Amino acid sequence: MSSNVIICGAGLCGTLLALRLAERGHRITLLEKREDPRKGALVAGRSINLALSDRGLAALDLIGLKKRALDISIPMLGRMIHSIDGSITRLLPYSGRPDEFIQSISRHGLNALLLDAAGEHANIDIQFGISIQHADVRHARVAGLKMGTTEKIDLSGDILIGTDGAGSDVRQGFMQIGSNIRFNYRQDWLDHGYKELEIPAGPGGTWSIEKNALHIWPRHSFMVIALPNLDGSFTVTLFLAFDGQPGFNQLNQKEEVLDFFQTQFPELVQLMPNLVDDFMLHPTGALGTVKCSPWHTDQTLLMGDAAHAVVPFYGQGMNCAMEDVRILDQCLDLHNENWSEAFNTYQLLRKKNTDAIADLAVENYTEMRDHVDNPNFIAKRQIEMQLEKNYPDYASKYNLVTFCEDIGYADAKERGHAQDDWLLDYCAKNDTRNLTAADLDKIYSELM
Ligand SMILES: Cc1cc2nc3c(=O)[nH]c(=O)nc-3n(C[C@H](O)[C@H](O)[C@H](O)COP(=O)(O)OP(=O)(O)OC[C@H]3O[C@@H](n4cnc5c(N)ncnc54)[C@H](O)[C@@H]3O)c2cc1C
């Protein structure tokens, strides 16, 4: 039976969800606070490009947009590690199998692709410039304002889904007196924030450092990363503590910024002619994890960052938000379009997995900024790659999270941690430079 579904938030999760539910025959009202992003300027301070991997691609495949997303992506085959003096640049592939890598995609480009498809669907009515301020989660009803006016909006449907991001206003409805929901909510901020900068395109739109890699300048307690864009530029992100030395709160003057980069990232000073001005102009963002429950009533559901925002260090927030749509789709199949039962099963299946990726993402920050140039870590990665190359059913923790969309994040975390512990211990105790086939067989049988 067809339902009237209100979706709040036409970001990556909400628009993909609208498309899938419309394909299932439901009538969708998709409400978005911003003006149509395809017509206006980009929102500053949101990550300009994102790492897209198999979980996100599997969800895009569900609505037939995987190929078109890949057409606007750049493959990143591994992490390119940059030492402080620029003398060592090392590529650590993401996998020992040549067909396993991730993609750099523009947030704006992907959102536009989804919005174009949604705009063409007869079952979807997209309304931009509508800010939802109140959600009655027991009765699938929302109230808000038309942006820039005093015009009030009051809408009700059979079903309400909040995909309005980490600061979700629909989520507030679960906490309101009168909803009678024992709502658990927890937000943990990192001590570190981020700032986005840019390496401009080289002459003729060329890439001035390796195009097909995610670049990392690890500096133990902070780091810079860079992802390629189609126009030859790179989006560069500095992750750094707010307080302490060095810290964002100490970098207030142009001279302090330049001195910091000249000391820590001299290579980047050469590559970024607008570094200091960009630094002063661009906002500093905070990073946090949101965990909450329950995600649903009989008529309302939270999805994507609204239900489970994670820090960006596994490159999985968007992938996970899009995977939500694939899992909800399976639950609707299982319960023959009974929303309330589908929501129940969805949360049972999904919560442990989103909790797991939230924890893995925090852990991976230490790995990216501190371990990627550590000899034991490099030895471990080399063994993992040999295992992936020689044993088709072997997958490292990174591989399980990034390339194995049929394995939940919770299983990936458990298996990945056990493998990591064993391998790090092995690397600490053995010379791993010339492993024989027999050594690899032994390691493989210990790990599997
Ligand atoms: C620096 C950084 C880097 C990242 N890198 C990656 C990466 O490489 N790979 C990856 O997978 N993920 C990454 N992420 C995470 C990713 O951005 C999010 O997980 C993803 O955007 C979540 O999608 P969403 O649709 O749930 O929420 P959002 O993308 O936040 O979309 C929410 C939408 O709801 C709208 N909205 C909000 N409030 C209202 C309201 N009251 N009424 C109406 N509309 C409203 C917003 O305008 C927005 O359009 C990164 C995040 C950050 C901060």
The ligand as a MOL file (V3000), in Angstrom:
LIG
                    3D

  0  0  0     0  0            999 V3000
M  V30 BEGIN CTAB
M  V30 COUNTS 53 58 0 0 0
M  V30 BEGIN ATOM
M  V30 1 C 35.1700 17.1740 7.3930 0
M  V30 2 C 34.2730 16.0060 7.0560 0
M  V30 3 C 34.7290 15.0670 6.1590 0
M  V30 4 C 33.9180 13.9790 5.8360 0
M  V30 5 N 34.4050 13.0350 4.9700 0
M  V30 6 C 33.6660 11.9390 4.6930 0
M  V30 7 C 34.1500 10.9610 3.7710 0
M  V30 8 O 35.2480 11.0840 3.2170 0
M  V30 9 N 33.3610 9.8710 3.5150 0
M  V30 10 C 32.1590 9.6930 4.1220 0
M  V30 11 O 31.5190 8.6650 3.8780 0
M  V30 12 N 31.6650 10.6250 4.9690 0
M  V30 13 C 32.3800 11.7260 5.2720 0
M  V30 14 N 31.8750 12.6840 6.1160 0
M  V30 15 C 30.5630 12.4490 6.7550 0
M  V30 16 C 29.4100 12.8670 5.8560 0
M  V30 17 O 29.5610 14.2290 5.4810 0
M  V30 18 C 28.0810 12.6750 6.5650 0
M  V30 19 O 28.0380 11.4550 7.2260 0
M  V30 20 C 26.9230 12.7400 5.5680 0
M  V30 21 O 26.8670 14.0250 4.9930 0
M  V30 22 C 25.5980 12.4210 6.2630 0
M  V30 23 O 24.5540 12.5930 5.3610 0
M  V30 24 P 23.0910 12.9900 5.8790 0
M  V30 25 O 22.2760 13.0900 4.6490 0
M  V30 26 O 22.6790 12.0600 6.9610 0
M  V30 27 O 23.2710 14.4090 6.5670 0
M  V30 28 P 23.6740 15.8030 5.8990 0
M  V30 29 O 24.6140 15.5790 4.7750 0
M  V30 30 O 24.1290 16.6620 7.0260 0
M  V30 31 O 22.3090 16.3700 5.2910 0
M  V30 32 C 21.2910 16.8900 6.1210 0
M  V30 33 C 20.3960 17.8050 5.2960 0
M  V30 34 O 19.3150 18.2290 6.1030 0
M  V30 35 C 19.1120 19.6310 5.9370 0
M  V30 36 N 18.5010 20.1410 7.1810 0
M  V30 37 C 19.0760 20.3080 8.3900 0
M  V30 38 N 18.1950 20.7820 9.2750 0
M  V30 39 C 17.0240 20.9250 8.6280 0
M  V30 40 C 15.7340 21.3940 9.0200 0
M  V30 41 N 15.4820 21.8050 10.2610 0
M  V30 42 N 14.7450 21.4220 8.0930 0
M  V30 43 C 14.9930 21.0120 6.8030 0
M  V30 44 N 16.1920 20.5730 6.3840 0
M  V30 45 C 17.2000 20.5240 7.2780 0
M  V30 46 C 20.5240 20.1640 5.7040 0
M  V30 47 O 20.4990 21.4290 5.0660 0
M  V30 48 C 21.1230 19.0750 4.8270 0
M  V30 49 O 20.8590 19.2810 3.4650 0
M  V30 50 C 32.6480 13.8140 6.4340 0
M  V30 51 C 32.1860 14.7770 7.3330 0
M  V30 52 C 32.9830 15.8650 7.6330 0
M  V30 53 C 32.4800 16.8890 8.6010 0
M  V30 END ATOM
M  V30 BEGIN BOND
M  V30 1 1 1 2
M  V30 2 1 2 3
M  V30 3 2 2 52
M  V30 4 2 3 4
M  V30 5 1 4 5
M  V30 6 1 4 50
M  V30 7 2 5 6
M  V30 8 1 6 7
M  V30 9 1 6 13
M  V30 10 2 7 8
M  V30 11 1 7 9
M  V30 12 1 9 10
M  V30 13 2 10 11
M  V30 14 1 10 12
M  V30 15 2 12 13
M  V30 16 1 13 14
M  V30 17 1 14 15
M  V30 18 1 14 50
M  V30 19 1 15 16
M  V30 20 1 16 17
M  V30 21 1 16 18
M  V30 22 1 18 19
M  V30 23 1 18 20
M  V30 24 1 20 21
M  V30 25 1 20 22
M  V30 26 1 22 23
M  V30 27 1 23 24
M  V30 28 2 24 25
M  V30 29 1 24 26
M  V30 30 1 24 27
M  V30 31 1 27 28
M  V30 32 2 28 29
M  V30 33 1 28 30
M  V30 34 1 28 31
M  V30 35 1 31 32
M  V30 36 1 32 33
M  V30 37 1 33 34
M  V30 38 1 33 48
M  V30 39 1 34 35
M  V30 40 1 35 36
M  V30 41 1 35 46
M  V30 42 1 36 37
M  V30 43 1 36 45
M  V30 44 2 37 38
M  V30 45 1 38 39
M  V30 46 1 39 40
M  V30 47 2 39 45
M  V30 48 1 40 41
M  V30 49 2 40 42
M  V30 50 1 42 43
M  V30 51 2 43 44
M  V30 52 1 44 45
M  V30 53 1 46 47
M  V30 54 1 46 48
M  V30 55 1 48 49
M  V30 56 2 50 51
M  V30 57 1 51 52
M  V30 58 1 52 53
M  V30 END BOND
M  V30 END CTAB
M  END
